[in-house]
């Protein structure tokens, strides 16, 4: 792990002992700079995504290991961001969310079904839309438009040689509470390790 990523991880672990999971989400994910992007790149990426979707840049965030420098997902906890990692974008917009939701409702209401339907509903219940769970692009224009945009941003190379992917949240409540799931897992793991250490 390079020095910057290691320093970030050490600060993150220190904060696990001091803050709640929501506070850590706000400090390390919603706020602050981005590990893999310069300040200018981060500003430009947020601005580009916001302009395309008609949002304010403050409604666009990089999340995950690209933001932190390491993963907090249970299966990859504390693995450093690497060349195979993606830059994950989270957008927050109730209006855009409603547009996608209504289009999916109309699609399903016409009797259409797609293999990822149940997974789509799983995430929808948690307040966000994963475009890879939408109906196939050939039948659902919004999905095709979404993927074309993020593929073009990826191919531009302006933000490095990483795939750039996006997800859409209905509100900050859902963004923060989804992100806090992995953070709470980190807190629980740390508390367990501390408890195990105190036994010896």
C-alpha positions in Angstrom: 0.0 0.0 0.0 1.5 3.4 -1.0 2.1 6.0 1.7 -1.0 8.1 0.9 -3.4 5.2 0.9 -1.8 3.9 4.1 -2.1 7.3 5.8 -5.7 7.5 4.8 -6.4 4.0 6.1 -4.8 4.8 9.4 -6.8 7.9 9.9 -10.0 6.0 8.9 -9.3 3.3 11.5 -8.6 6.0 14.1 -12.0 7.6 13.3 -13.7 4.2 13.6 -13.1 4.6 17.4 -14.4 8.1 17.6 -17.3 8.6 15.3 -20.6 7.0 14.4 -21.0 5.2 11.0 -23.0 8.1 9.6 -20.4 10.6 10.8 -17.6 8.6 9.1 -19.7 8.5 5.9 -20.0 12.3 6.0 -16.3 12.9 6.8 -14.6 10.4 4.5 -17.1 9.8 1.7 -19.4 12.8 1.3 -16.7 15.3 2.2 -13.0 15.8 1.4 -10.8 15.1 -1.5 -10.6 12.1 -3.8 -7.8 9.6 -3.5 -7.4 8.7 -7.2 -8.2 12.1 -8.7 -6.5 15.5 -8.3 -8.6 18.4 -7.0 -9.1 19.7 -10.5 -10.0 16.3 -11.9 -12.5 15.7 -9.1 -14.1 19.1 -9.7 -14.2 18.5 -13.5 -15.7 15.0 -13.2 -18.4 16.1 -10.9 -19.2 19.1 -13.1 -19.3 16.9 -16.3 -21.6 14.4 -14.8 -23.8 17.1 -13.2 -24.1 19.0 -16.5 -25.1 15.9 -18.4 -27.8 14.9 -16.0 -29.0 18.4 -15.1 -27.8 18.3 -11.5 -25.8 20.5 -9.3 -22.1 19.3 -8.8 -22.8 19.0 -5.1 -25.3 16.2 -6.0 -22.5 14.1 -7.5 -19.9 12.2 -5.5 -17.1 9.6 -6.0 -17.6 6.8 -3.5 -15.8 3.5 -2.8 -12.1 2.8 -3.0 -11.5 5.5 -5.6 -12.6 8.1 -3.0 -11.0 6.5 0.1 -8.0 4.8 -1.4 -9.2 1.4 -0.1 -12.3 -0.7 -0.1 -14.6 -1.0 2.8 -16.8 -3.8 1.2 -16.9 -6.9 3.4 -15.3 -9.2 0.8 -12.5 -6.7 0.0 -12.1 -4.8 3.2 -9.1 -2.5 3.2 -7.9 -3.7 -0.2 -6.1 -0.8 -1.9 -7.5 0.9 -5.0 -5.7 -0.6 -8.0 -5.6 -0.6 -11.8 -8.6 -3.0 -12.0 -10.7 -0.9 -9.7 -13.6 1.3 -10.9 -14.4 4.9 -10.2 -17.9 4.7 -8.7 -20.1 7.8 -9.0 -23.1 8.4 -6.8 -25.7 10.9 -7.9 -28.5 12.3 -5.6 -31.6 13.5 -7.3 -35.2 12.8 -6.4 -36.4 14.2 -9.7 -34.1 12.0 -11.8 -34.8 9.1 -9.6 -38.6 9.5 -10.2 -38.0 9.7 -13.9 -36.2 6.4 -14.0 -38.7 4.8 -11.6 -41.7 5.9 -13.6 -40.2 4.6 -16.8 -39.5 1.2 -15.2 -43.0 1.1 -13.7 -44.5 1.7 -17.2 -42.2 -0.9 -18.7 -43.2 -3.5 -16.1 -46.9 -2.4 -16.1 -47.0 -3.3 -19.8 -46.3 -6.9 -18.8 -42.6 -6.9 -19.5 -40.2 -8.8 -17.3 -36.4 -8.9 -17.3 -33.9 -11.3 -15.5 -32.6 -8.6 -13.1 -36.1 -7.5 -12.0 -35.8 -8.9 -8.4 -32.3 -7.4 -8.0 -33.6 -4.1 -9.3 -36.4 -4.0 -6.7 -33.9 -5.0 -4.0 -31.9 -1.8 -4.6 -34.9 0.3 -5.3 -36.2 -0.5 -1.8 -32.9 0.8 -0.5 -33.4 4.1 -2.3 -31.1 3.7 -5.3 -31.1 2.6 -8.8 -28.3 0.5 -10.3 -28.3 0.9 -14.1 -27.0 -2.6 -14.6 -30.2 -3.9 -13.1 -32.5 -1.9 -15.5 -34.2 -3.6 -18.4 -32.0 -4.4 -21.4 -30.7 -1.4 -23.4 -32.5 -2.6 -26.5 -35.8 -2.1 -24.8 -35.1 0.7 -22.3 -33.7 3.9 -23.8 -32.6 5.4 -20.4 -30.3 2.5 -19.7 -28.6 2.9 -23.1 -28.2 6.6 -22.7 -26.8 6.1 -19.2 -24.2 3.6 -20.3 -23.2 5.5 -23.4 -22.5 8.6 -21.3 -20.3 6.8 -18.8 -18.5 4.8 -21.4 -17.6 8.0 -23.3 -16.3 9.6 -20.0 -14.2 6.5 -19.4 -12.8 6.5 -23.0 -11.9 10.1 -22.7 -9.0 9.2 -20.4 -9.4 12.6 -18.6 -9.7 10.7 -15.3 -7.2 8.0 -15.8 -7.4 4.5 -17.2 -10.3 3.4 -15.0 -13.9 2.4 -15.8 -16.3 5.0 -14.5 -19.7 3.8 -13.4 -22.7 5.5 -11.8 -25.6 4.9 -9.4 -28.6 7.1 -8.7 -29.9 7.7 -5.1 -33.3 9.3 -4.3 -32.0 11.4 -1.5 -29.0 12.0 0.8 -30.7 9.8 3.4 -30.5 6.8 1.2 -26.9 7.6 0.0 -25.7 7.9 3.5 -27.5 4.9 4.9 -26.4 2.6 2.1 -22.8 3.7 2.5 -22.9 3.3 6.3 -23.7 -0.5 5.9 -20.0 -1.2 5.0 -18.7 1.4 7.5 -20.7 -0.2 10.3 -19.2 -3.5 9.3 -15.7 -2.0 9.8 -16.7 -0.6 13.2 -18.1 -4.0 14.3 -15.0 -5.8 13.0 -12.7 -3.4 14.9 -14.7 -3.8 18.1 -14.5 -7.6 17.8 -10.8 -7.5 17.3 -10.4 -5.2 20.3 -12.5 -7.5 22.4 -10.5 -10.5 21.3 -7.2 -8.7 22.1 -8.4 -7.8 25.6 -8.9 -11.5 26.4 -5.2 -12.2 26.1 
